[in-house]
Amino acid sequence: MSEEIDIFELVKNITNIIKVRETNVKCSEVYLSKDKYINIEIEENSIKNSTLGTEMGVSVRVIDNRGSLGFSFTNKFEKKTIDKIVNTAIKMMKVGTSDPDFKDLPKKPKNYPSIRGLYDKNIEQIEVEDSSQYVEDLIKVCEEDELAISQSANFKSNYSEIYIINSNGLEVSSKNTICSISSNIIVKDKITKKTSFGFDWQSVRNIKDLNAQKIAINALKNAKRHLNRKGVNNMKIPLVLTPTGTINLILQPLISAINAEAFQYKRSFLVEKKGNQIGSELLNIEDNALIEGGTGSSIFDDEGTPCKNKKIIEKGKFLEQGLLHNSYTAAKEGIESTGNAMRSSYSSLPSIDATNFNLKPGTISKEELINDIKQGILFEYSGDSANISTGDFSGLILQGNLIENGEIKHSLNKTMFGINLMDLFQNISQISKEYKIYGPYQAPYVKIDNVQIIGNAN
């Protein structure tokens, strides 16, 4: 990592170069990121690859009075290269298509929120050797179980710095850390010779919160629960979503549906539903970037707009302000950005995504929720996804179990389900008080009534 570089001085110099080179620029932005990372990959329960690396890059965004955009980036910092990306961005702007919907880049805000727990010096300073214990814990769980035959897993740590300066006086920077671990274990029944897999993962801001052994044990339990699959008959019964199932069937589709860009292009099933009751009164969802130590938390988004807590659905009502915006989509509606501009790296333009997306827990225990079910299905995961334009969601239940008289029974074979997301929201009858946090998601157990199941009992 190039410690000799004065980051703010570099970014300011690029801003000054833009001013000198082109007077037709209405507004401009310089975005710079520095990353130090470790990535350790496990295949067949042994280390396949380990990488320690650093990356630093800068991008330039320029827009003229027509709304025409020019964008360029580099990971080299010689004066010649910096001059080149500025010139390239300006050339692209001049020949670009006008966009009357573009208004301006974000202004300098009055203040930014204060959020604790986003940085851990132990993650910044970690080396590959320090990560070995986490990897050994994963491998050990798989080695010591007689049914486990293989594991693929991953350990990642990342320390990053972000710097954003634009021509409207906005100047902001931050540093943060994140560490994650995942485990996918395959098990094999010694008698039937059938196999199944189980998956679990964790993402944290502080490495002391990382528990590799627990993640591998959970993955192993999930794999064993889905061994020896059996078919079921066609039926219309309650579906109980595990936290992973809640993410799969509720939270992830909803993030796509409330993306303001998709909404403005009428690609969301929630178009014309703002201000309406769209679900059960138990349904309460927020996008909260201000949670202490949250992996989705941030002081500002990737345009420098202050982040905040946003209510999306309250007691089943889709709120008027329930969309996620960046500065562009917000300006089209004449409102302020919600602070949801996100970039995958310095080489990408801002898109829109959630921060910490949370479904509020209920008051009943998960045991009580399941005990009351005469016949139903515990849903963990489907490899399919919803049609966000229509809200239709149908697919194969890759991981799920039959529930009979309050007991979790065998896993499912060749079983499908079908439901529209609007019906899903409205048919939520119970939500557990227990929940799990998976990265940026907070997800409880959710009971959904009257879900169509298409079985293959024969």
Secondary structure as the mmCIF struct_conf table of DSSP 4:
data_model
#
loop_
_struct_conf.conf_type_id
_struct_conf.id
_struct_conf.beg_label_comp_id
_struct_conf.beg_label_asym_id
_struct_conf.beg_label_seq_id
_struct_conf.end_label_comp_id
_struct_conf.end_label_asym_id
_struct_conf.end_label_seq_id
TURN_TY1_P TURN_TY1_P1 GLU A 3 GLU A 4
BEND BEND1 ILE A 5 ILE A 5
HELX_RH_AL_P HELX_RH_AL_P1 ILE A 7 ARG A 21
TURN_TY1_P TURN_TY1_P2 THR A 23 ASN A 24
STRN STRN1 VAL A 25 GLU A 43
TURN_TY1_P TURN_TY1_P3 GLU A 44 ASN A 45
STRN STRN2 SER A 46 ASP A 64
TURN_TY1_P TURN_TY1_P4 ASN A 65 ARG A 66
STRN STRN3 LEU A 69 THR A 74
BEND BEND2 ASN A 75 ASN A 75
BEND BEND3 GLU A 78 GLU A 78
HELX_RH_AL_P HELX_RH_AL_P2 LYS A 79 VAL A 95
BEND BEND4 GLY A 96 GLY A 96
HELX_LH_PP_P HELX_LH_PP_P1 THR A 97 SER A 98
TURN_TY1_P TURN_TY1_P5 PRO A 100 ASP A 101
HELX_LH_PP_P HELX_LH_PP_P2 LEU A 105 PRO A 109
BEND BEND5 LYS A 110 LYS A 110
BEND BEND6 GLY A 117 LEU A 118
HELX_RH_AL_P HELX_RH_AL_P3 LYS A 121 GLU A 124
TURN_TY1_P TURN_TY1_P6 GLN A 125 GLN A 125
TURN_TY1_P TURN_TY1_P7 VAL A 128 VAL A 128
HELX_RH_3T_P HELX_RH_3T_P1 GLU A 129 SER A 131
HELX_RH_AL_P HELX_RH_AL_P4 SER A 132 GLU A 143
TURN_TY1_P TURN_TY1_P8 GLU A 144 GLU A 144
BEND BEND7 GLU A 146 LEU A 147
STRN STRN4 ALA A 148 ASN A 166
TURN_TY1_P TURN_TY1_P9 SER A 167 ASN A 168
BEND BEND8 GLY A 169 GLY A 169
STRN STRN5 GLU A 171 LYS A 188
TURN_TY1_P TURN_TY1_P10 LYS A 190 THR A 192
STRN STRN6 THR A 195 VAL A 204
BEND BEND9 ARG A 205 ASN A 206
HELX_RH_3T_P HELX_RH_3T_P2 ILE A 207 ASP A 209
HELX_RH_AL_P HELX_RH_AL_P5 ALA A 212 ARG A 225
TURN_TY1_P TURN_TY1_P11 HIS A 226 HIS A 226
BEND BEND10 ASN A 228 ASN A 228
STRN STRN7 LYS A 230 LYS A 230
STRN STRN8 MET A 235 LEU A 241
HELX_RH_AL_P HELX_RH_AL_P6 PRO A 243 THR A 246
HELX_RH_PI_P HELX_RH_PI_P1 ILE A 247 LEU A 251
HELX_RH_AL_P HELX_RH_AL_P7 GLN A 252 ALA A 257
TURN_TY1_P TURN_TY1_P12 ILE A 258 ILE A 258
STRN STRN9 ASN A 259 ASN A 259
HELX_RH_AL_P HELX_RH_AL_P8 ALA A 260 GLN A 264
TURN_TY1_P TURN_TY1_P13 TYR A 265 LYS A 266
BEND BEND11 SER A 268 SER A 268
TURN_TY1_P TURN_TY1_P14 PHE A 269 GLU A 272
TURN_TY1_P TURN_TY1_P15 LYS A 274 GLY A 275
BEND BEND12 ASN A 276 ASN A 276
STRN STRN10 GLN A 277 GLN A 277
BEND BEND13 GLY A 279 GLY A 279
TURN_TY1_P TURN_TY1_P16 GLU A 281 LEU A 282
STRN STRN11 ILE A 285 ASN A 288
TURN_TY1_P TURN_TY1_P17 ALA A 289 LEU A 290
TURN_TY1_P TURN_TY1_P18 GLU A 292 GLY A 293
TURN_TY1_P TURN_TY1_P19 THR A 295 GLY A 296
BEND BEND14 ILE A 299 ILE A 299
STRN STRN12 PHE A 300 PHE A 300
TURN_TY1_P TURN_TY1_P20 ASP A 302 GLU A 303
BEND BEND15 GLY A 304 GLY A 304
HELX_LH_PP_P HELX_LH_PP_P3 THR A 305 THR A 305
STRN STRN13 PRO A 306 PRO A 306
HELX_LH_PP_P HELX_LH_PP_P4 CYS A 307 CYS A 307
STRN STRN14 ASN A 309 GLU A 314
TURN_TY1_P TURN_TY1_P21 LYS A 315 GLY A 316
STRN STRN15 LYS A 317 PHE A 318
TURN_TY1_P TURN_TY1_P22 GLU A 320 GLN A 321
STRN STRN16 LEU A 324 LEU A 324
HELX_RH_AL_P HELX_RH_AL_P9 SER A 327 LYS A 332
TURN_TY1_P TURN_TY1_P23 GLU A 333 GLY A 334
BEND BEND16 ILE A 335 ILE A 335
BEND BEND17 GLY A 339 GLY A 339
STRN STRN17 ALA A 341 MET A 342
BEND BEND18 SER A 344 SER A 345
TURN_TY1_P TURN_TY1_P24 TYR A 346 SER A 347
BEND BEND19 SER A 348 SER A 348
STRN STRN18 SER A 351 ILE A 352
BEND BEND20 THR A 355 ASN A 356
STRN STRN19 PHE A 357 LEU A 359
HELX_LH_PP_P HELX_LH_PP_P5 LYS A 360 PRO A 361
BEND BEND21 THR A 363 THR A 363
STRN STRN20 ILE A 364 ILE A 364
HELX_RH_AL_P HELX_RH_AL_P10 LYS A 366 ASN A 371
TURN_TY1_P TURN_TY1_P25 ASP A 372 ASP A 372
BEND BEND22 LYS A 374 LYS A 374
STRN STRN21 GLN A 375 SER A 382
BEND BEND23 GLY A 383 GLY A 383
TURN_TY1_P TURN_TY1_P26 ILE A 388 THR A 390
STRN STRN22 ASP A 392 GLU A 404
TURN_TY1_P TURN_TY1_P27 ASN A 405 GLY A 406
STRN STRN23 GLU A 407 SER A 411
STRN STRN24 LEU A 412 LEU A 412
BEND BEND24 ASN A 413 LYS A 414
STRN STRN25 MET A 416 ASN A 420
HELX_RH_AL_P HELX_RH_AL_P11 LEU A 421 GLN A 426
TURN_TY1_P TURN_TY1_P28 ASN A 427 ASN A 427
STRN STRN26 ILE A 428 TYR A 438
TURN_TY1_P TURN_TY1_P29 GLY A 439 PRO A 440
STRN STRN27 TYR A 441 ILE A 454
#
